[in-house]
Amino acid sequence: MTNDFSVLPVVPPDEGEVPDGVRTAVAGAATISRGVWLDLFGHVDFARSPEAWLHRMTHRVSYDRPLLVAVAGARADLVGLKVDDVLGYAYYDVPTADNLHTLDALELGVRPSARRRGVGSALVAAVKADAAARGRTHVMGWMDAPIAGTDETGALRSRTDPITARPTAGSAFALAHGFAVAQIERYSVLTVPAVLADAEVAPGYRLEAWIGPTPPHHRAGLASLWTAFGNDQPLGDVALGEEAWDADRIAATEAASAAVCERCTAVAIHEASGEVVGASQLFRDLDKDEAATQGVTQVLRTHRGHRLGLALKRHNLRVAKAGWPALERIHTWNAGENDHMWRINEALGYQTRAAEICWQWIAPSETTD
Ligand SMILES: CC(C)(COP(=O)(O)OP(=O)(O)OC[C@H]1O[C@@H](n2cnc3c(N)ncnc32)[C@H](O)[C@@H]1OP(=O)(O)O)[C@@H](O)C(=O)NCCC(=O)NCCS
């Protein structure tokens, strides 16, 4: 380990002028993350512009989003920083409404020329120290890797998923820092077909869909679905639990990201009761016309078995393509063990590209008695 770098927090003000050093640190992290995405996937659909990144850090509902950077030299602050001084970054969610034992969605990147010098280790040490300071015992991060052959030696496995992953530099790093495989998801991409099939919905149900904010009369219904999702989604060994959504949280969350991201949401309504019993959501960054990502798809347990999941996704795709005509591809992830969701995705034409591993670190005080 060398000590020719420093790890510093990047803290933009919630309002007012963003200091130059903060802006430069975010630009440096954005450059590194863009390179990591390009290396991993050959595309930059998940890369954030510095402006969008700053927006997400300063417009938060039910999460804080700290960014740490490793910068060249011994430094006490970011004043006078240059983009090239940024060697690596760690970015993660601090849930503030539920799952209060976790730091989630850890993303870590080190500039290729600065690797194997202890930069990644110093960043992870700082994240674990932050977890301890906040009383959080679990840190999770998702990382992509090629899918391994069924009998491949050294393949990474979870306890619950059929998909196995080939070891990478990132997995060697994660294992060296005490993270374990908690789940392996399937990452798939849909090339949006030129002709889209009509959604067929079971008798007794109807579909609605919209781009933009959820109409106020649907917020409570959507909130119940998102809350149920926390208990229903197959999570393997990932220590995440229910999120308590309500109409206000739906409205506030949508408003917070509206300047950088648009949602396309389909709901299934049970006509006899008027209840929202299923929903599916797509997200598009406003600075990307061609790509969207699939968010939650959820049908209440008592209304399953009517092919509402497929109908919701088909309908949402049509509405998304009509509103976002340049849309070419959709990225999705689903638990390796989640056969139902995968069969729907397969019917829609999704093709599996990689495995996505959930790495989970549990503080030693939690694993010994
Ligand atoms: C993974 C990553 C963050 C590591 O950053 P780094 O600064 O090179 O990591 P460190 O120098 O602190 O490495 C610490 C240990 O991790 C392991 N490790 C890191 N890179 C490795 C590699 N390419 N092969 C094998 N082991 C590796 C080693 O045990 C290493 O210790 P050592 O150098 O004494 O052998 C960096 O390679 C990266 O940005 N990769 C792309 C993004 C990514 O995969 N992020 C997810 C990581 S959770």
The ligand as an SDF file (V2000), in Angstrom:
LIG
                    3D

 48 50  0  0  0  0  0  0  0  0999 V2000
  -11.8190   -3.7010   -8.4790 C   0  0  0  0  0  0  0  0  0  0  0  0
  -11.0400   -2.3890   -8.4000 C   0  0  0  0  0  0  0  0  0  0  0  0
  -11.9240   -1.3180   -7.7620 C   0  0  0  0  0  0  0  0  0  0  0  0
   -9.7790   -2.6140   -7.5340 C   0  0  0  0  0  0  0  0  0  0  0  0
   -9.1000   -1.3810   -7.3440 O   0  0  0  0  0  0  0  0  0  0  0  0
   -7.5400   -1.3570   -6.9910 P   0  0  0  0  0  0  0  0  0  0  0  0
   -7.1980    0.0200   -6.5470 O   0  0  0  0  0  0  0  0  0  0  0  0
   -6.7470   -1.9150   -8.1240 O   0  0  0  0  0  0  0  0  0  0  0  0
   -7.4800   -2.3750   -5.7440 O   0  0  0  0  0  0  0  0  0  0  0  0
   -6.2830   -2.5930   -4.6910 P   0  0  0  0  0  0  0  0  0  0  0  0
   -4.9760   -2.1510   -5.2750 O   0  0  0  0  0  0  0  0  0  0  0  0
   -6.6830   -1.9490   -3.4200 O   0  0  0  0  0  0  0  0  0  0  0  0
   -6.3320   -4.1850   -4.5630 O   0  0  0  0  0  0  0  0  0  0  0  0
   -6.5870   -4.8160   -3.3400 C   0  0  0  0  0  0  0  0  0  0  0  0
   -6.6140   -6.3280   -3.5160 C   0  0  0  0  0  0  0  0  0  0  0  0
   -7.7120   -6.7320   -4.3510 O   0  0  0  0  0  0  0  0  0  0  0  0
   -7.3300   -7.8830   -5.1380 C   0  0  0  0  0  0  0  0  0  0  0  0
   -7.2550   -7.5030   -6.5600 N   0  0  0  0  0  0  0  0  0  0  0  0
   -7.4520   -6.2730   -7.1010 C   0  0  0  0  0  0  0  0  0  0  0  0
   -7.3440   -6.3240   -8.4480 N   0  0  0  0  0  0  0  0  0  0  0  0
   -7.0620   -7.6090   -8.7650 C   0  0  0  0  0  0  0  0  0  0  0  0
   -6.8180   -8.2810   -9.9910 C   0  0  0  0  0  0  0  0  0  0  0  0
   -6.8260   -7.6330  -11.1740 N   0  0  0  0  0  0  0  0  0  0  0  0
   -6.5820   -9.6150   -9.9300 N   0  0  0  0  0  0  0  0  0  0  0  0
   -6.5300  -10.2800   -8.7700 C   0  0  0  0  0  0  0  0  0  0  0  0
   -6.7210   -9.6710   -7.5630 N   0  0  0  0  0  0  0  0  0  0  0  0
   -6.9950   -8.3520   -7.5730 C   0  0  0  0  0  0  0  0  0  0  0  0
   -5.9240   -8.2600   -4.6450 C   0  0  0  0  0  0  0  0  0  0  0  0
   -6.0900   -9.1170   -3.5430 O   0  0  0  0  0  0  0  0  0  0  0  0
   -5.3960   -6.8870   -4.2060 C   0  0  0  0  0  0  0  0  0  0  0  0
   -4.3400   -6.9730   -3.2740 O   0  0  0  0  0  0  0  0  0  0  0  0
   -2.8080   -7.0900   -3.8310 P   0  0  0  0  0  0  0  0  0  0  0  0
   -2.6360   -6.0360   -4.8840 O   0  0  0  0  0  0  0  0  0  0  0  0
   -1.9960   -6.8700   -2.6170 O   0  0  0  0  0  0  0  0  0  0  0  0
   -2.7230   -8.4720   -4.4130 O   0  0  0  0  0  0  0  0  0  0  0  0
  -10.5470   -1.9320   -9.7980 C   0  0  0  0  0  0  0  0  0  0  0  0
   -9.9000   -3.0360  -10.4450 O   0  0  0  0  0  0  0  0  0  0  0  0
  -11.6600   -1.4500  -10.7030 C   0  0  0  0  0  0  0  0  0  0  0  0
  -11.9970   -0.2660  -10.7050 O   0  0  0  0  0  0  0  0  0  0  0  0
  -12.2530   -2.3820  -11.4850 N   0  0  0  0  0  0  0  0  0  0  0  0
  -13.3860   -2.0820  -12.3580 C   0  0  0  0  0  0  0  0  0  0  0  0
  -14.6250   -1.7580  -11.5470 C   0  0  0  0  0  0  0  0  0  0  0  0
  -15.0680   -2.8820  -10.6300 C   0  0  0  0  0  0  0  0  0  0  0  0
  -14.9600   -4.0680  -10.9080 O   0  0  0  0  0  0  0  0  0  0  0  0
  -15.6470   -2.4410   -9.5050 N   0  0  0  0  0  0  0  0  0  0  0  0
  -16.2550   -3.3070   -8.5510 C   0  0  0  0  0  0  0  0  0  0  0  0
  -15.3670   -3.6280   -7.3880 C   0  0  0  0  0  0  0  0  0  0  0  0
  -16.3250   -4.0790   -5.9570 S   0  0  0  0  0  0  0  0  0  0  0  0
  1  2  1  0
  2  3  1  0
  2  4  1  0
  2 36  1  0
  4  5  1  0
  5  6  1  0
  6  7  2  0
  6  8  1  0
  6  9  1  0
  9 10  1  0
 10 11  2  0
 10 12  1  0
 10 13  1  0
 13 14  1  0
 14 15  1  0
 15 16  1  0
 15 30  1  0
 16 17  1  0
 17 18  1  0
 17 28  1  0
 18 19  1  0
 18 27  1  0
 19 20  2  0
 20 21  1  0
 21 22  1  0
 21 27  2  0
 22 23  1  0
 22 24  2  0
 24 25  1  0
 25 26  2  0
 26 27  1  0
 28 29  1  0
 28 30  1  0
 30 31  1  0
 31 32  1  0
 32 33  2  0
 32 34  1  0
 32 35  1  0
 36 37  1  0
 36 38  1  0
 38 39  2  0
 38 40  1  0
 40 41  1  0
 41 42  1  0
 42 43  1  0
 43 44  2  0
 43 45  1  0
 45 46  1  0
 46 47  1  0
 47 48  1  0
M  END
$$$$
